[in-house]
Amino acid sequence: QVQLVESGGGLVQAGGSLRLSCAASGSTFSSSALAWYRQAPGKQRELVAAINSGGGTNYADSVKGRFTISRDNAKNTVHLQMNSLKPEDTAVYYCKESPYRGLYDYWGQGTQVTVSS
C-alpha cells in the first residue's frame, strides 16, 4: 500500500519561497516517476513539475525558472523548491507517484500554498 504525505505548504508573501516535500512509503520509489500537481479554486488540476527515475525533469511554462523538482531516493522523498512566488501560484499542491509498470498512480492528500500580494 503506497502512501504519500506532503508537507511544507503555508502562507507566504509574493516574491517569497517555499519548499514542499512528499514522503513515500510502501513503494518501489527509486523506479517510479514522480510529479507535483496543483489545483486552484474553480480550476482543473494541472501538472507543475515532473521527474523520472533517471532524474530527467519537465516543468509547466508558468513555473520554469522559478520552481525546481528534485528527488532523494535514499529517503523516498520528492521536493519542490518554489522561488519568486506569485499570487497565481496559490493552490493546493499534490504529489503523485507513478510506479514503473504499475497499474495505478498514487496521490498525496495535498498541501495548501497561499501567496499574498
C-alpha positions in Angstrom: 0.0 0.0 0.0 1.6 3.2 -1.2 1.2 6.3 0.9 2.3 9.8 0.1 2.4 12.6 2.6 3.0 16.2 1.6 4.4 18.9 3.8 5.8 22.4 3.6 2.8 24.4 2.5 1.8 27.7 4.0 1.2 31.4 3.6 4.0 33.5 2.0 4.2 36.9 0.5 4.7 37.4 -3.2 8.4 37.1 -4.1 9.0 34.6 -1.2 9.9 30.9 -1.3 8.6 27.6 0.0 9.9 24.1 -0.2 7.4 21.3 -0.5 8.2 17.7 0.4 6.4 14.5 -0.3 7.4 11.3 1.6 6.5 8.0 0.2 6.1 4.7 1.9 5.3 1.2 0.7 6.6 1.7 -2.8 9.5 1.0 -5.1 10.3 4.6 -5.1 13.5 4.7 -7.0 12.0 3.3 -10.1 8.9 5.5 -10.0 8.1 8.7 -11.9 7.1 11.5 -9.6 5.3 14.7 -10.1 3.8 17.7 -8.5 0.3 19.0 -9.5 -1.7 21.9 -8.2 -5.4 22.8 -8.2 -6.6 26.3 -7.6 -10.3 27.0 -6.7 -12.6 26.6 -9.7 -9.8 25.3 -11.9 -8.7 21.9 -13.1 -5.7 20.2 -11.6 -2.6 20.9 -13.6 0.9 19.5 -13.8 3.6 21.7 -12.3 6.7 19.6 -12.5 7.8 16.0 -13.0 10.9 13.9 -12.6 11.6 10.5 -13.9 13.6 7.7 -12.4 16.7 8.8 -14.2 16.4 12.4 -12.9 15.1 14.0 -16.1 12.7 16.8 -15.4 10.0 18.9 -17.1 8.1 21.9 -15.9 4.9 23.9 -16.7 5.8 27.0 -18.6 4.3 29.1 -15.8 6.9 27.9 -13.3 10.0 27.4 -15.4 13.0 29.2 -13.9 11.2 29.6 -10.5 10.5 26.1 -9.4 12.8 23.1 -9.1 11.8 19.5 -8.6 14.2 17.0 -7.0 14.2 13.5 -5.6 16.1 11.8 -2.8 15.8 8.0 -3.4 17.6 7.2 -0.1 14.8 9.0 1.8 11.9 8.2 -0.5 11.2 11.8 -0.8 10.5 14.3 -3.6 10.8 18.0 -3.2 9.5 21.1 -4.9 11.5 24.2 -4.3 9.4 27.3 -5.2 11.0 30.7 -5.5 9.7 34.1 -6.6 6.2 33.0 -5.7 3.3 34.9 -7.3 -0.3 35.2 -6.1 -1.3 33.0 -9.1 0.7 30.1 -7.6 -1.9 29.9 -4.8 -3.4 26.4 -4.9 -3.5 23.0 -3.2 -0.3 21.1 -4.3 -0.4 17.4 -4.7 2.4 14.9 -5.3 1.9 11.9 -7.5 3.8 8.7 -7.8 3.6 6.5 -10.9 5.3 3.2 -10.2 7.3 1.6 -13.1 4.9 -0.7 -15.0 2.3 -0.1 -12.3 -1.4 -0.2 -12.9 -2.2 2.8 -10.7 -0.9 6.2 -9.8 -0.8 7.2 -6.2 -1.7 10.7 -4.8 -1.0 12.5 -1.6 -3.6 14.4 0.3 -2.4 17.8 -0.8 -0.9 20.8 0.9 -2.2 24.4 0.7 0.1 27.1 -0.7 -1.2 30.7 -0.4 0.7 33.6 -1.8 -0.4 37.0 -0.8 0.1 40.1 -2.9 
